[in-house]
Each structure stands twice: as C-alpha cells, then as structure tokens.
Amino acid sequence: MHLLVLGSMRQMYWRRRIGIAMLVVFLPVNAPLFLLAVEAMDITINSPDWFVGLSFLSLFIIGGILAFMPRISLMRLFQDGTHP
C-alpha cells in the first residue's frame, strides 16, 4: 500500500517539477528576451511578435496547470459514487 502511494507521489513530483520549470522559462516577460536572443544568433523567425507572446502565455498557463492542479484519476472521475 505504501509503495503504491510513494509511486503516485513520485509521478506527481516530476509533473510539478516540469510545471515549475515551464513557469520560470515561459514567463511572458521572457518573450522579448527570447526574440532578442534569437535575433542575436542571426536566426529569422517569420512569426509576428504577438504570436510569440501568445505562445509564451499559453505555455506558461500549461506549466501552471501541471504545477498546481491536483492529480486526478480517470477511474475515480467516472465512478458513480456507490463504491467507497
């Protein structure tokens, strides 16, 4: 029983770590820094600035979901409530 709980907590930890890393990397403030770094490396990006900003914002939100949402089991989600 305890090993099962520890296994699920390890899964939660990697998900939270990835989510927090995404929160730090994809802060919306970092989008202009990303554009400047890419421009300094002489790489051209054909997408407009608003698209890069929107991409950073969506990845930031996904990171927040990964970091702060509780673990949801699909089996428990679709139970009818009669089983303990």
C-alpha positions as CSV (number, residue, x, y, z in Angstrom):
1,M,0.0,0.0,0.0
2,H,2.7,2.4,1.0
3,L,4.7,1.7,-2.2
4,L,1.7,2.5,-4.3
5,V,1.3,5.8,-2.6
6,L,5.0,6.6,-3.0
7,G,4.8,5.7,-6.7
8,S,2.0,8.1,-7.3
9,M,3.8,10.8,-5.3
10,R,6.9,10.4,-7.5
11,Q,4.7,10.9,-10.6
12,M,3.3,14.0,-9.1
13,Y,6.8,15.3,-8.3
14,W,8.0,15.0,-11.9
15,R,4.8,16.7,-13.1
16,R,5.2,19.5,-10.6
17,R,8.9,20.0,-11.4
18,I,8.2,20.2,-15.1
19,G,5.4,22.7,-14.4
20,I,7.5,24.9,-12.3
21,A,10.3,24.8,-14.9
22,M,7.8,25.8,-17.5
23,L,6.5,28.7,-15.3
24,V,10.1,30.0,-15.0
25,V,11.1,29.6,-18.6
26,F,7.9,30.7,-20.3
27,L,7.2,33.8,-18.2
28,P,5.5,36.3,-20.5
29,V,8.3,38.8,-19.7
30,N,10.8,36.4,-21.2
31,A,9.3,36.5,-24.7
32,P,11.1,39.7,-25.7
33,L,14.3,38.3,-24.3
34,F,13.8,35.1,-26.4
35,L,13.3,37.3,-29.5
36,L,16.4,39.3,-28.8
37,A,18.5,36.1,-28.2
38,V,17.2,34.5,-31.4
39,E,17.9,37.7,-33.3
40,A,21.5,37.9,-31.9
41,M,22.1,34.4,-33.2
42,D,21.1,35.6,-36.7
43,I,18.1,33.2,-36.9
44,T,15.0,34.7,-38.5
45,I,11.6,33.9,-37.1
46,N,8.8,34.5,-39.6
47,S,6.0,34.7,-37.0
48,P,4.9,38.0,-35.6
49,D,5.7,39.2,-32.1
50,W,2.2,38.8,-30.9
51,F,2.3,35.1,-31.8
52,V,5.5,34.5,-29.9
53,G,3.9,36.3,-26.9
54,L,0.7,34.3,-27.2
55,S,2.8,31.1,-27.4
56,F,4.7,32.0,-24.2
57,L,1.5,32.8,-22.4
58,S,-0.2,29.5,-23.4
59,L,2.9,27.5,-22.3
60,F,3.0,29.5,-19.1
61,I,-0.6,28.5,-18.4
62,I,0.1,24.9,-19.2
63,G,3.0,25.0,-16.8
64,G,0.7,26.4,-14.1
65,I,-1.8,23.6,-14.7
66,L,1.0,21.0,-14.4
67,A,2.4,22.5,-11.3
68,F,-0.7,23.3,-9.3
69,M,-3.5,21.1,-10.3
70,P,-4.1,18.0,-8.1
71,R,-3.7,14.6,-9.5
72,I,-7.0,13.3,-11.0
73,S,-7.5,9.6,-11.5
74,L,-9.7,8.8,-14.5
75,M,-11.2,5.8,-12.7
76,R,-12.3,7.9,-9.8
77,L,-13.6,10.6,-12.1
78,F,-16.1,8.2,-13.8
79,Q,-17.2,6.3,-10.7
80,D,-20.9,6.5,-9.9
81,G,-20.3,7.1,-6.2
82,T,-21.6,3.9,-4.8
83,H,-18.2,2.4,-4.1
84,P,-16.1,3.6,-1.2
